[in-house]
Amino acid sequence: MTAATPTLPPDEMGKVVNRLKRAQGQLAGVLKMLEEGRDCADVVTQLSAVSKALDRAGFAIIASGLKQCLQDADGQDADVEKLQKLFLSLA
């Protein structure tokens, strides 16, 4: 029998979705700045803000789903190496 894939709790993902929507808006702003030939420092500052927003969204997803990810459908411990790879993919 294969273990069911854990899902993220929808009630906790509202804030993450909002954060990602803000990041999407920020990224659109960065693209517009580039198209307008804006100052390099301003573009990099905004790009940094987008990157941080995406990182925080990823960390929030992992923090929210970590408990579920640590146990499979049978209540057995999950593959720690797999969890480490998932977490480090955000680094």
C-alpha positions in Angstrom: 0.0 0.0 0.0 1.4 3.4 -0.9 1.2 6.3 1.5 -1.1 9.2 0.7 0.6 12.5 -0.1 0.0 15.0 2.7 -1.9 18.1 1.7 -1.5 21.6 3.0 -4.2 22.8 5.3 -6.4 25.2 3.2 -7.3 27.3 6.3 -3.6 28.2 6.8 -2.8 28.9 3.2 -4.8 32.1 2.9 -2.0 34.2 4.2 0.5 32.4 1.9 -1.8 33.0 -1.1 -2.0 36.7 -0.2 1.8 36.9 0.2 2.3 35.3 -3.2 -0.2 37.7 -4.8 1.7 40.6 -3.4 5.0 39.1 -4.7 3.3 38.7 -8.1 2.4 42.4 -8.1 5.9 43.3 -7.0 7.4 41.3 -9.8 5.1 43.0 -12.3 6.5 46.3 -10.9 10.1 45.1 -11.4 9.3 44.2 -15.1 7.8 47.6 -15.6 10.8 49.3 -14.0 13.1 47.5 -16.4 11.0 48.4 -19.4 11.0 52.0 -18.4 14.8 52.0 -17.9 14.7 52.8 -14.2 17.7 53.2 -12.0 19.6 49.9 -11.4 19.6 50.3 -7.6 15.8 50.8 -7.5 15.3 47.7 -9.6 17.6 45.6 -7.5 15.9 46.8 -4.3 12.5 45.8 -5.6 13.8 42.5 -7.0 15.2 41.7 -3.5 11.8 42.4 -2.0 10.2 39.9 -4.4 12.8 37.3 -3.6 12.2 37.7 0.1 8.4 37.5 -0.3 8.8 34.2 -2.2 11.2 32.8 0.3 8.9 33.7 3.2 5.9 32.1 1.4 8.0 28.9 0.9 9.0 28.8 4.5 5.4 29.4 5.6 4.2 26.5 3.4 6.9 24.2 4.9 6.2 25.3 8.5 2.5 24.8 8.0 2.8 21.4 6.4 5.8 20.1 8.3 3.8 18.1 10.8 1.8 16.4 8.1 5.0 15.8 6.1 6.7 14.2 9.1 4.2 11.3 9.2 2.9 9.3 6.3 -0.6 7.9 6.1 0.3 4.9 8.4 1.7 7.2 11.1 5.3 6.2 10.3 8.1 8.7 10.2 8.7 10.2 6.8 12.0 10.2 4.9 14.1 12.8 6.7 16.4 13.1 3.8 13.5 13.9 1.5 12.3 16.6 3.9 15.8 18.1 4.1 16.0 18.3 0.3 12.6 20.0 0.2 13.6 22.5 2.8 17.0 23.2 1.2 15.5 23.7 -2.2 14.4 27.1 -0.8 18.0 28.1 0.2 
